[in-house]
Amino acid sequence: GCQNGLVCVWTVPQDVFKVSQSTSSSSDEWWEQESKNRVKSGCKKVGEATCIYQLKGHITPVRTVTFSPDGLVLVSGGLGGLMNIWSLRDGSVLQSVVTGSGAIQNTTWIPDVGVAACSNRSKDVLVVNCPTEWIAANHVLATCRTSLKKQGVIGLNMAPCMRTFLERLPVMLQEQYAYEKPHVLCGDQLVHSPYMQCLASLAVGLQLDRLLCNPSVPPHHTSCPPDPVNWNSSEWSWLECFSTTIKAAEALAKGGPFPECFTVPDLEPVPEEELYHVMVS
C-alpha cells in the first residue's frame, strides 16, 4: 500500500534448486550427494519481480493489506476507513466497505467466512461475509463494473435490469454457442449469428474473457499447469480464440504490440532450395 492510495501487487520469484531422487538407503549419503549436486548446479533464478497490478480504489493512504489463504483475493484498508476487497485474477473490486470508525488498523481472513477488520476508533471487530462461493457468484458483475468504470460508465447499481443481464451473460454465451455450433459445423450457417457475435463482442469489451478463459489460480501460479479436475480448457476455448482475433486485429490496425495470447509456433527453418522451388511454383 502507498501513501497516495495506490495498491501495487508484485510477483516475486523464488530461488529454485534442482532436486533429484536418490536410491541411497542412508539419509546421510543422500544429503551429502544432494549438497554436491546443489553446489555443482547452483541456484536457478526464475524471472524477475514484476508489478502485475496497480489497484486504484483509495483516496487516503493505505494502512494494511492482507492476502486470502488461496492467494486469489486481497483486502486493503485505508486511513479514511475504506476497505476494498480485490480480485487478483483481473484486478476488479469485489466489494467496498466503509467502517466509519476511523482508520483501519488491521485485517485478517477467516476461513469460510470472510474478512475481519479493526479500526483505531472502535473496540469492535467488523466481519465482512465474503466466502469463496460468494466471490465466485459475484465475480462476473465485479469485472463488468470495473471495466465500465474505466470507460467512464458508472451507476450500475441503479440499473437492476442491466445488472441481471451482465450476471447472466456467461450463461447466455454458452447456451447460444451450444445452439449454433451444430448448424455452423454442418454448413447450415457459414458464420455465427449477429446476436452471438454481439454477445461475444460485449464479453470481450468488458474484459470477461480474462476471467472466463483462464483458470482460477493465484498470479504467481499462472505458469503452472492447471488442475484438470477443476478446469476444463475447452469450455471457453472458442471465446479465447475470438478474443485473440479481435485484439490481434486491433494491434495491426493501431500498430501496437500483439496480445500475450497471440503466439506463433516455432517452425523449423526451410532450406533456401526448397523455399525457391515453392516460390517458383
C-alpha positions in Angstrom: 0.0 0.0 0.0 1.2 3.5 -0.8 0.6 7.0 0.7 -1.3 8.1 -2.4 -3.9 5.3 -2.0 -2.4 3.0 -4.6 -2.1 -0.7 -4.0 0.7 -2.4 -6.0 0.8 -6.2 -6.4 4.1 -7.8 -7.3 5.1 -11.3 -8.1 8.4 -12.1 -6.6 10.0 -15.4 -7.9 11.9 -17.5 -5.5 15.1 -19.5 -6.0 14.6 -23.0 -7.3 17.0 -25.8 -6.8 17.4 -29.0 -8.8 16.2 -31.8 -6.6 17.0 -35.3 -7.8 15.8 -38.6 -6.4 18.4 -40.8 -4.8 18.2 -44.6 -4.3 20.7 -44.5 -1.5 19.4 -46.1 1.7 21.4 -43.9 4.0 20.0 -40.4 4.7 23.5 -39.0 5.4 24.7 -40.3 2.0 21.6 -38.8 0.3 22.2 -35.4 2.0 25.9 -35.4 1.1 25.2 -36.2 -2.6 22.4 -33.7 -2.8 24.7 -31.0 -1.4 27.2 -31.7 -4.0 24.6 -31.5 -6.7 23.4 -28.1 -5.5 27.0 -26.8 -5.4 27.6 -28.0 -9.0 24.3 -26.9 -10.5 24.0 -23.7 -8.4 20.8 -21.8 -7.9 18.4 -21.1 -10.7 16.5 -17.8 -10.6 13.3 -17.8 -12.4 12.5 -14.4 -13.9 12.4 -11.1 -12.0 10.0 -9.3 -9.7 7.1 -8.0 -11.8 4.3 -5.5 -10.9 1.1 -7.1 -12.2 -1.5 -4.8 -10.7 -1.7 -1.1 -9.7 -5.1 -1.0 -7.9 -6.7 2.4 -7.6 -9.5 2.5 -5.1 -8.4 4.6 -2.1 -8.1 8.3 -1.8 -6.2 8.2 1.5 -3.0 6.3 2.5 -3.3 2.5 2.7 -2.6 1.2 6.2 -3.0 -2.6 5.8 -3.1 -5.3 3.1 -3.9 -9.0 3.6 -4.0 -11.9 1.1 -6.6 -14.6 1.3 -5.3 -18.1 2.0 -5.8 -19.2 -1.6 -4.0 -16.2 -3.0 -6.9 -15.2 -5.2 -8.2 -12.2 -3.2 -6.6 -9.2 -1.5 -8.1 -6.9 1.1 -6.8 -3.4 1.7 -7.7 -0.9 4.4 -7.2 2.9 4.2 -6.7 5.7 6.6 -10.3 7.0 6.0 -12.0 3.8 7.0 -12.5 2.4 3.5 -11.8 -1.3 3.0 -11.6 -2.8 -0.6 -11.7 -6.5 -1.4 -9.8 -7.0 -4.7 -9.7 -10.0 -7.1 -6.2 -11.0 -8.1 -7.5 -12.7 -11.2 -8.2 -9.5 -13.0 -7.8 -6.6 -10.5 -11.5 -5.9 -10.1 -13.1 -4.6 -6.9 -15.3 -7.4 -5.5 -16.7 -5.3 -2.6 -16.1 -2.0 -0.8 -17.0 -1.3 2.8 -16.8 1.9 4.8 -16.4 1.2 8.5 -17.0 4.8 9.7 -14.8 4.2 12.8 -11.5 5.8 11.7 -8.5 4.3 10.0 -8.4 0.5 9.6 -5.5 -0.8 11.6 -5.5 -4.5 10.8 -7.3 -7.0 8.7 -7.3 -10.8 8.7 -9.0 -13.6 6.7 -11.3 -16.1 8.5 -11.6 -19.3 6.5 -15.0 -20.0 5.0 -16.3 -16.7 6.5 -14.6 -13.6 5.1 -12.6 -10.7 6.4 -12.3 -9.3 10.0 -11.1 -5.7 10.4 -10.4 -3.5 13.4 -10.1 0.3 13.4 -8.5 2.8 15.7 -11.7 4.5 16.9 -13.7 1.4 17.9 -13.2 -1.6 20.1 -15.5 -3.6 17.8 -14.3 -6.0 15.1 -16.1 -5.8 11.8 -16.6 -9.1 10.0 -17.4 -8.9 6.3 -19.0 -12.1 4.9 -17.4 -13.0 1.6 -16.7 -16.7 1.4 -15.4 -18.4 -1.8 -19.0 -19.2 -3.0 -20.0 -15.5 -2.8 -16.8 -14.4 -4.6 -17.5 -16.8 -7.5 -21.1 -15.8 -7.8 -20.3 -12.0 -7.8 -17.1 -12.1 -9.8 -18.7 -11.5 -13.2 -20.5 -8.4 -12.1 -17.4 -7.1 -10.4 -15.4 -7.5 -13.5 -18.0 -5.7 -15.6 -18.4 -2.9 -13.1 -14.6 -2.3 -13.0 -14.4 -2.4 -16.8 -17.3 0.1 -17.2 -15.8 2.4 -14.7 -12.5 2.5 -16.6 -14.5 3.6 -19.7 -16.3 6.3 -17.7 -19.6 4.5 -17.2 -20.9 4.5 -13.6 -24.2 3.9 -11.8 -24.6 0.2 -12.5 -26.2 -0.2 -9.0 -29.1 2.0 -10.3 -29.7 -0.3 -13.3 -31.1 -3.6 -12.0 -32.0 -4.9 -15.4 -28.5 -4.2 -16.7 -27.1 -5.9 -13.6 -29.1 -9.0 -14.2 -28.2 -9.1 -17.9 -24.5 -8.9 -17.1 -24.7 -11.5 -14.5 -26.3 -13.9 -16.9 -24.0 -13.0 -19.9 -21.7 -16.1 -19.5 -24.6 -18.4 -19.4 -26.2 -16.8 -22.4 -23.0 -17.1 -24.3 -22.6 -20.8 -23.6 -26.2 -21.6 -24.4 -26.2 -19.6 -27.7 -22.9 -21.1 -28.7 -24.1 -24.7 -28.0 -27.2 -24.0 -30.0 -25.4 -22.5 -33.1 -22.3 -24.8 -33.2 -24.0 -27.8 -34.9 -25.6 -25.5 -37.5 -22.2 -23.9 -38.3 -20.3 -27.3 -38.4 -22.8 -28.9 -40.8 -22.9 -25.9 -43.1 -26.4 -24.6 -42.4 -24.7 -21.3 -41.3 -21.4 -20.1 -42.7 -20.8 -17.9 -39.6 -22.4 -17.4 -36.2 -25.4 -15.2 -36.0 -25.1 -11.4 -35.4 -26.7 -11.9 -32.0 -24.0 -14.4 -31.0 -21.3 -12.0 -32.3 -22.8 -9.1 -30.3 -22.7 -11.2 -27.1 -19.2 -12.3 -27.6 -18.0 -8.7 -28.5 -19.7 -7.4 -25.4 -17.9 -10.0 -23.2 -14.5 -9.1 -24.7 -15.2 -5.4 -24.4 -16.0 -5.9 -20.7 -12.8 -8.0 -20.3 -14.8 -11.0 -19.3 -12.5 -13.2 -21.4 -9.7 -12.7 -18.9 -12.0 -14.2 -16.2 -13.7 -16.9 -18.2 -10.8 -18.2 -20.4 -8.2 -18.5 -17.6 -8.1 -21.0 -14.6 -8.8 -19.7 -11.1 -5.1 -19.7 -9.9 -3.1 -17.0 -8.0 -0.9 -14.7 -10.1 2.3 -16.4 -9.0 0.9 -19.8 -10.3 -0.1 -18.7 -13.8 2.8 -20.5 -15.3 1.9 -23.8 -13.7 -0.4 -26.3 -15.5 -4.0 -26.0 -14.2 -5.7 -28.9 -12.4 -7.7 -30.8 -15.0 -10.3 -31.7 -12.3 -11.2 -28.1 -11.6 -10.5 -26.6 -15.0 -11.8 -27.5 -18.4 -9.8 -25.6 -21.0 -12.1 -26.5 -23.9 -15.2 -24.9 -22.3 -14.2 -21.3 -23.3 -11.6 -22.0 -25.9 -13.8 -20.6 -28.6 -14.1 -17.3 -26.8 -10.4 -17.1 -26.2 -9.9 -17.6 -30.0 -12.4 -14.9 -30.7 -10.8 -12.5 -28.2 -7.3 -13.2 -29.6 -8.5 -12.5 -33.1 -10.1 -9.1 -32.1 -7.1 -8.0 -30.1 -4.6 -9.0 -32.8 -6.7 -7.1 -35.4 -6.7 -4.0 -33.2 -2.9 -4.4 -32.8 -2.4 -4.5 -36.6 -4.7 -1.5 -37.1 -3.1 0.7 -34.5 0.5 -0.6 -35.0 0.7 -1.7 -31.4 2.1 -4.9 -29.7 0.2 -8.2 -30.1 -1.6 -9.6 -27.1 0.2 -12.2 -25.0 -2.4 -14.8 -26.1 -1.3 -14.3 -29.7 1.5 -16.9 -30.2 3.2 -18.2 -33.3 4.6 -21.8 -33.1 8.3 -22.2 -33.6 8.8 -23.5 -37.1 11.9 -25.2 -38.4 13.8 -23.1 -40.9 13.2 -24.0 -44.5 16.2 -24.6 -46.7 16.7 -22.0 -49.4 16.5 -24.5 -52.2 13.1 -25.7 -51.1 11.9 -22.2 -50.5 13.0 -21.2 -54.0 11.0 -24.1 -55.5 8.0 -23.1 -53.5 8.2 -19.5 -54.7 8.6 -20.6 -58.3 5.7 -23.0 -58.3 
